[in-house]
Amino acid sequence: MSNLSKILRIVGVLVLLIVGAWVIFHPVSPGTETVAHQRAIQGIAYGEQKPAAIPSMSGGIVNPVTINLADVEFEPIDSMYDRWLRGEIDLDEQEYRLPPAEVQALKESALNMGPQKGDSSPLALGESQPEQLAPTLLFGFDALDVSDCCGGGTTVPPDSDMAAGLNHLIVVENSSFAIYDKTGVLQIGPILFDNILGVSGTFDPTVMYDSEDDRYVMGIEDGAKFYLMVSNSSDPTGTWTYYAFDARFYGDEFFDYPHIGIGDHAIFMGANMFNGSVPGGYEGRIYAMDKNAAYAGAAMSWRSASTGGTGGTPQPLNLTGFQQGTVPQPFNTHFFITDQYDGHTADLWAWPNALGTGTPSIVQTYNLDTLSGWTAGFPIDPPQNGSTDLIAGNDWRFRGFEYRNGEGWTTDTVSFDFGSGTVDMVRYFRMDLSGAPYTALQVKGFGWTTSNMIFPDLAVDHCGNMAIGWERSDATIFVSVEFDGQLAGSAWVSGSPTQLKAGEATYFSFDGSPLRWGDYSGMAIDPDGKTFWYMGEYAKNISGYQANYGNYIGKFTYGCNVGSSPVADFDGDGDTNISVYRPSNGNWYDIDLGMTSWGLPGDLPVPGDYDGDATTDIAVFRPSNGKWYVNGQGTTKWGASGDVPMQCDYDGDGSDDIGVYRPSNGNWYILGSSFVSWGLTGDIPVPAD
């Protein structure tokens, strides 16, 4: 054997010994998880459940039960704290759609994401001048708090929501509800859901107002059954009808997080289903319930379908604008938005003929990272003032899905690093629902650079102005409530949020850090089409319970001019014509002259005699661009987003002048004249001779 061969053999043995020692003694813990790797793993895990290939239909018929709120007797019930002490529930067990270790890895990845800079980056609050005006706060009041749950017990998370009708507000929390008038005076309640339904262990309440039929709708669950409650009239303090049915498809899964939306012929609901016989341990599920039967107090049919393992937390579209005539009827195909739990993939589902034989399917998929130009991170758990206990930020599921003027709006919490470390911020997403291909119209994010925003909700008024509220927390403040908004036609929110309610104390709870908060808040648009109501949770200075949250309601507006049906002399015969303007399609209908197409959805009717010929001219004002379109007379740019059009003969020359009132500063701007300052922020213009 040559010396070279001997040397090579010795080196080979040494290499084997070194490698063996490294294998034996080297730690085998996995490396840091990344968002990209996590998304790849989720794709594999859900690979067998193609959303478009499901839909695993089910359904049934359920009989009504009538109840009178005045007859409900209060009886203390077991709170979640009581059940937690007995070991019956784990508050975090079904909060996420991934195992705890994978969720923690996503949070760590978010904390280490690093700054993202670019022209398309989210809006950093406090670092830029407001582009537009925020909604004007009119007043606010305290609503339900931790003491209203169970007769002395404590239930977390609060799960707060609200709805606004013609004369009443309904607010819900885990697990009670109360009814107020519109000045904030309590009319009835708090009433425990368990008491009114004669069951135990209900949670995840939601509430909506149906402006098409002037009814209130509430939903709640117990992990297996869903309870749908509808008011029997426009007065929610009277009698109600409820329907209870087992919402599970397999019969042994955990039914969670049901959220309702008002449709034209049905009340829709989406929910998460965990464990049991569910393939892969998770799926989303959507439901349609016959609202006409429910409002009639008759036996109600329902149908459901699966959205699969990637069709998570389905949010049903909630139709608003019936009273302003902006909802196309019949609205036979309903929509849902789902997320694939990767922070960027959103699926739009369409369900035609939901109460008949229709099958839901995905009609568009959106990549929100690509559309926005920046990468969203998994929500982190924010710190708070006065304690090392963190506030649970939960996850990046969508919260709500609102319809207005042919568009769909939704929002969620994501994390981002503006340069001072990772924080939770608000993202909102708007798409065209008037027809395929359901184009994405806007994906925006905004946040405080060193503070956190969690559990947002939004609504949109008749003019296309959006209002959005959230809860805020960081190491220097107690958990508080804020709101902002985006004027129609604007690219951003104002950037100057309003604090609705300051936190009063360090938050504590029996469940341990991160302390459960949320799981949602409630924004509602009044049926008047211009007034917003928002209920958010704050850390309250209250003792004697195992947590200290409160809810606060604010009323605010952009001063949208909803307009009215134009009644004027359109043919110059000296008599008033009976006429209407239909905002949903821009058509004018005159009983004598027939139909004239003049305007687009979202335009405001501004009929007037602009040329002084004693005949009323058909005209619209477009809030998105501040332009006036007068039939036969061209276009005039006069006004800005948020202005209220006020056409009138201000100079007495026999013709109407183009003018606007600006609620933000109380100024009147009349074309051809200098502006007049007359009014204060929030005033309502009333020009007259």
N, C-alpha and C positions, 0 to 999 in steps of 0.2 A: 504494500500500500504506500503510495507517495505521501510526502509531507503535506502536499496541498489537500489531498483527500482527507487526511486525518484532521486538518484544521477545519475543513468544511463540516465534517461530522460533529466535531466539538461545538462549533458555532450553532449548528442546527439544534443540538440538544439544549444548549443554553437558551436559544430562542423559544423552544417549547416550554422550558421551565418558567421563563419570564411571562409568557402568555398565560400559562396555567395559573400562576400566582395572581396575575391581574384579574382573571376571571373569578377566582375564588374570593379574593379580598376586596375587589372593587364594588362600591355600593351599586345596588340595582334599582334604585328609585328612578322613576321616569323624569325626563327633562321637563322644563317649563312648557305648559300647553300654550299653543298659539291659537288665535281666532281662525286662521286659515286651516290649521290641522283639525280643529274642532268642527268646522263646517264640512270638511271632507268625511270625517267619521260619521256625522249626522247623515250625510248623503248615503253612506253604506248602510247605516242602521235602518233608515226608512226606505231603502231601495226596493223592498218588496211591496210597498204600498203606494202605487202610482195613483195620485188623487183622481185623475180623470177616469180611472178604470173601476172605481168603487161603485155605486154609491150605497150598497147595503141598506135598502129602504125598509122602513117599518111605519106603523101607524095604528090608529084606533079611534074609538069614539068614547067620550067621557061625559057623564051626566053633571048637571049644574047643582050647586048648593048656594042658597041665598042667605045672606047674613046682614044684620042691621048693626051698624057701629055702636048705636046707642045701647044695644043689648049686651055688648061684650063686657064681661067682668074681669077685672085685673086679678091675676093669680101669679105670684112669683114663680119663676122657672129656673131651671139649672142654666147657669151661664157657661160660657166656654171655660172660664176659670175653674168652675166646679168640676166640669168634665175632665179638664186637664189634670186637676189634682188626683182624680180617680184613675188617670192613665188611659182614658177612653179615646183621647184625640192627641194627635201630633200636629201642631199648627203649621209645621214646615213640610210635612210628609208629601203633600201633593201640590206644593206651590210651583214647582218647576217641572219641566218636561224632560229633564236630564238628571242623572244621578248627582248627589251632592258634590262629589269630587270633581266632576266635569264642570258643574256650575262654578265652583271655587276657582277652577283653572281659568274660566272665562273672565271672572272678576280680576284675577291677577294679571291676565293678559291686558285687560282694559287699563289697569293701574299703571302698566308699563308701556302704553301705546306710544307715548311721545307726542310732541306738538305736530299739528298739521297746518301748513300755511298755504294760502292761495286765494285767488280772487273769488272762488266759489265757497270759501269757508263759511261756517255758521256765523251768525251775527253775535258779536261779543257785547253783551249789555254793559252799559256804563262806560264804554270806551269809544262810542260813536254818537253823533248827534241824531236824535230821532228823525226818521225820514217822514213819518206821518204821525197823526194824532192817535192817542190811545182812547178807548171808550171813556165816557164821562161817568164817574160814580155818582149815583143819585142818593142811595142810602144803604144801610146794612143792619143786620141784627143777628143775635145769637140764636142758634137752633138746638137740635138734640145734642146731648153729650153722653159721656160714659155712664152717667147716673140714670139714664133713661132706658137702659137695656133690659134688666132682668129683675128689678126689685131688690137691688142691693148687691148684685153680682157684677162681674166684669166680663165683657166679650171683646176680643181683638181678633183681627183688625176691624176698624170701624165700618168699612165698606159703605161709604156714604154716597147718596144719589138724591136727585130732586127733579121735579117736573112742575111746570107752570101752565095753568089753564086760564080760562077767562076771568075767574074771580078768586081762585084758590091756588095755593102752593102745597104740594105734598113732598115731604122729605122722609127718607128712609135711612136706617143704619142697621147694623147687626145688633139685635134683630127686632126692631120696632119701627113704627112710623108715626108721624104727626101731620096735622093739616093746619095751615095758617091762612089768614087772608093776605091780601097783597100789601098790607101795611106792616106785616110781621106779627100780627096778633094771633095767638094760638086759638084755634077753633075747636079742635078735638084731638085727644091723645096726650101723651104718647100711648100707643096701643101695641102690645106685644104680638108679633105674628103667630107665635105658638098659641096664644090665647084665642085669637080670632079663628084660627084654622083647627084648633083642637088637636094639635100634634106637638112634638117636641124636637128640639135640635135643628131648627131652621136657620139658614144663613144665606149669604150672598143675595141681598135684596136689590132690586132695581125698580124704577118707576118711569113711566112715560105719559105724556098727554097726547091724545089723538085729536088733532085739530080738524080732521075731516068729519068726525062724528061727535065731537065735544064729550069725550069720555076719558077717564083716567084708567091706566093699566099698571098693575104691579105684578112682579114675579119674584118668587123665592123658592128655595129647594132645601132638601134635607140629606143630600148625598145619593138619593135614589129617585125620589119623586120630585116632580116640578109642580108648583102651585101657581096657577094663573088667576089673577083677581082683576075684575073689571067693575067700574062703577056703573050703577044702573041708570044714572042720569048725569047731567052736567054738575050736579051737586055731590061732591065726594063725601060729604058728612052724613049721607043717608045710607041707603042699602047698596050692597055689593053682591056680585055673583062670583064664586070661585070654582075652578076645575083642578082636579088633582090626578096626575097619571104618572106611572113609572116611566121615566125617561131613558132607562137603560136598554140597550139593544141586546146585550149578551146576558143580562140578568145578574151578574156578579161584579160588575165594575163600579168604580166610584165616579159619580156624576158631579161636576164642579163648574163653578164660574159661569152660570147661565146669564146671558144678557139679551134683552128684548129690543125689538125695533118695530115701529108701526108701518104696516103696508097698506095697500089700497083695499084688498079683500081679506088679508090675513094679518095676524100678529106673528112675527117671526122671532126666533130665538136661536142662539148659538151657544155651545158649551164644550167643555173639555171632558174626556172620558179616560180614566186611569185604571190600569192593572186588571185583575180578574182575567177574563178570557179575551180581552182586547188584543189583537195581533200586535206584537211588539211592545205591549204595555201602555200604548197611548193612541188616541185618535181624537179628531175634532168631530163634532156632530151638529147638524143644523135641523131646525124644526119650523113647521108652518102650522098655525092654528086658526081655524075659521073664526074670524072676528065678527062677522055678521051674526053667526049663531050665538056667539058669546054675548054680544050686545043685546040679543033677543032673549037671553036666558034659556036657550034651548040646548039640547045635546050637541056637543061640539066635537067635530072631527079634527084629527091632527095627523101629520105625516112627518117623518124624519129621514135624513140621509147622512151617511158618513162623508167626511172630507179627508179621511185618511190620516196617516201618521205625520204627514207634512202640512196638512191643512189645519194649523193650530189656532186655538182661541178664536173661532169664527165670530165676527162682529156683523150682525144684520144691519142693513141700511135702515135708517130711521127717516121716514118721509116728513118733511116740514114744508109749509107754504101753501097748504090747502086753502086757507082763508084768503090768501092773496091770489089764488088761481094759478099758481106756478107749478103745480104737480100735474103732469099729463095723465089723463084718465081715459080708459082704464090703464092702470099700471100693472100689467099682467106678468111681467118678468121682474123678479126681485133679485137684489144683489147682496153678496156677503164679501167681506175682506178677511183673508187669513194670512198668517205669517208662517214661514218655514223655520222659525227659531234660529235664524242665522244673522239677524240684524239687518238684512238687506233685501231678502226676497219676499215680495208680497204677491199673493194670488187673488184675482178678482173672480168670484163665482157668480154665475147667473142661474137662476132657478125659475124657468117658465112654468106656468100652470101648476104651482106648487101644491095646491089642494086637490088637483086632479091626478094626471098621470105623468106630469113633468119630472124630469131628472136633472139635478144640478150638475154643472160642469164648469171648469175653468175657462174663462174667455179672454183673459189677459194676465200676463206675469210681468212684474216690474222689478228691476234691480235699483233699489233706492240709493245705494252707494254710487252707482254709475250716474243716475239722474241728478244727484246732488253735487257730485264732484268731490266728496270726502267720505271717509270710512267711519262708520258708527261702531262704537264699542258697547259691550254688555254693561248694563247699569251697575254702578258700584253702590255700596251701602254708605250713605253720607254720615259724617260726624254731626254732633250737636253741641250746643253750649252747656257746660256744667256737668258733663259726664263722659266717660269713655265708651259708654254704650252707643252703638251705631243705630241708625234708622234704616230699616230694610228698604232697599230700592227696588226689590222684586226683579222683574225681567223686562224684555223689550217687546212684549205683546202690544197689539193695537188696543186703544181704548176709545170705543165709540166709532160710529160710521154715520155721518150726517149727510142728508140730501138737501140741496138747495139750488134752485134755478138750473137744473140739468147737470149738476156736478155733485161728486161725492168727496167728503172731507174726513180724514182720520188723523190721529196723533198717537205718539208713544214717547217713552223715555229712553234715551240712549246716552252713552258717555262720550266725552270728547276732551281733548287737551288743547286749550287755547294758548298754552305756553307757561302756565303756572301750576301744572299738574292736572290730573284727570278729574273731571266733574261730571255730574249728571245734568243733562240739558233736555230741552223739548224739541222734538222733530214733528213736523206736520206735513201732510201729503194730500194733494188735491188732484182729482182726475175727472175727465169728461165722461158722463154716463148717458149722454144723449144717443149714442149709438157706437157700433164697432168702428175703429179698434180700441175704443175706450182709452184715449190718449192721456198720458200723465201730463198734468198742467203745471204742477209746482211741487217740489220737495225742498223744504227749508228747515233749518235748525237755528236755534238761538239759546243763549245761556249766559249765566254769570261766570266770569273767568275764575273765581275762587269760591263759588257757592253752588249749591245743588238744587235742581228742580225735579220734582217727582210727581207722578200720578196726574198728568194733565188731562183736561177734557175741553172740547170746543163746541161752538155752535156758530151759525151763519144767519145774518138777517136778510130781509127782502132785497136790500140794495147790494148784497154780496160782500158786506163787511163781516169779517170773522173776529170773534172774541174767544180767548183761550185763557184758562186758569190753571193753576198748579199750586203745589206746596213747596216751600223752600226751607233748606236747613244747611248749616255749616257750623264750625266750631265756635263762631262768635255770636250766633243768634239761636233763639228757640224756634221750633218748627212753626212757620208762618204761612199765610195765604196771600197769593198775588195774582194779578191778571194783566193782560195786555191785549192787543188786537191788531188786525191788518185791514186797512181800508181797501175797498174794492178797487182793483186795478193796480194796487201797490205790489212791490216785489218783496216787502218785508213787513214784519210787525213794527210797531212804532219805535221799539228800542228803549222805551221809557215806561216800564211797568208800574202799576199802581199797587201799593200794599193794601189789601183788603182787610187783613187782620194780623196783627203782630202776635207772635207766640208769647206766652206769659210765664212759662216755667220750663225746667228741664223735663223732658218726657221720660216716663218710666212705665214698665209693664212687666207682668209676671213671666213672660215667655223667654226672656234672655236675649242678649245681643246676637245678631241684629234684631232690634225690636220691630215687630210687625206693624206696618203703617199702611194706609190705603185700604183695600186693594185698588180703589178708584175714587174719584171725586165726581161731582155732577154739575154740568153746564146745560142750561135749557134756554131755548129761545121762546119768548112769549108768543101766544097766537096773534098778537098785534103785528108781528113781523119786524119789530124794531127794538124791543127791550130784551136784554139779556139778564139771566139770573144764574148765579154761580154759588155753589156750596162747597167749601173746602174745609179740611181738618186742620186744627192747630193744637199746639201743646197748651193745655188750659191749667190755670191755677186752681185746682180742685183736689180735695183729699177725701180719704175714706174708701177708696176703690183701689183695685190692683192695676190701674192705668189712669192716665189723666188727659184724655183727648176731648176736644170740643169741636163743634161745627159752626161755621159762620156763613151767613148768606149775604150776598151783595147784589144790588140791582144797578145796572149801568146801560148806557146806550151810546150809539153814534149819531142819534138824531135822524135816522133814515126816514125819508119822506115816502111812506108806503103808497101814497096817492089814493085816488078814488076813481070810481067809474066816471068817465067824462060825460056829463050831461050838458049839452049846449046846442046852439043853432048851427048845425053843420051844413045846412042847405040854404041858409039866408032867407027863409020864408017868414021870419019873425017869431017862429015857435021853437020851443026846446025839443030837440030830438032825444028819444030814448036810445041810449047807446051804452056799450061796455067796451073796455079794453082788456084783452086776455094776455097777461104777461108771459105765459108759458110759450106762446108762439108769435107774439108781436102783432096780432091781428086786432082790428077794430071792427065791431059789429054794431051797425045802426039799423034800427027797426024799419026805417024807410029807405035808406041808401044801400043796405047790404054790407058786405065785408070789404075792408081795405087793409092790406098788409103793409104795415109801417112800424118797424121797430124790431128789436131782438129781445130774446129772453133776458130779463134783468133791467131793461129800460123802464123808465118811469113816464107815465102819460102826463103831458103838459099842454092840453088843448087851450087855445086862445086865439083872439083876433089880432094876429101879428101885423097885418097889412092894412087894417082899418077899413075893411070893406063890409063890415057888419055881418060877416060870416065867420064862424069858428073854424080855425085851421087845425088839422090833425098834426100833432107834434109829440116828440118824445125827448127826454133828457137822458143821456147815457152816463151814469155815475163813473164808469170805469175810465172815461177820457174827458169828462167835463164838457161834452159837446151837446148842442141842441140841434135836432133834426126836424125841420118844419116842412111838411109835405108841400111841394111846389115852390119852396122859397130857399132851398139850400141848407147849408150847415153853418152853425156859429159856435165857435169855441168860447165858452163863458162859464167858468166854474172849475172846481176841483173835486177830487174824491172826498166824500164826506159833506159836501155842500147840499143844501136843501133848495131845490128849484122853486122859485116863487114868481111866476109870471103874473103881471098885473099892469094896469094903466097908471103908472106912477106920476106921469106928467100931464095927464088930462087931455091928451091930443086925440083920443078916440081909438088908439091902438094899444095892444098889450105890449109891455116892455119885457125883455128878457132880464131876469134877475135871480140872484141866489142869496140865501142867508147862510152864513158860516157859523155853526153852533160853537166852534172852538173859541171864537173871539167876540161873538155878538155883533158882527158887522154885516151890513146889507150891501151887496154889490149890484148896482143897476147898470146895465149896458148903456153907455152914452152919458152917464152921470157919475159924479164922485161918490165914493162909498159913504155910508151912514153908519155910525156906531150906535146901535140901539138894542141892548139886550146883554145878558150874561151867559156864560157857559151853561148849557143845559136848557136854556129857554126854548120855547116853541114859537115859531113865527106865525103871526095871524094878520096878514095884510088885508085891508078892507077900506072902503070909501066911507 
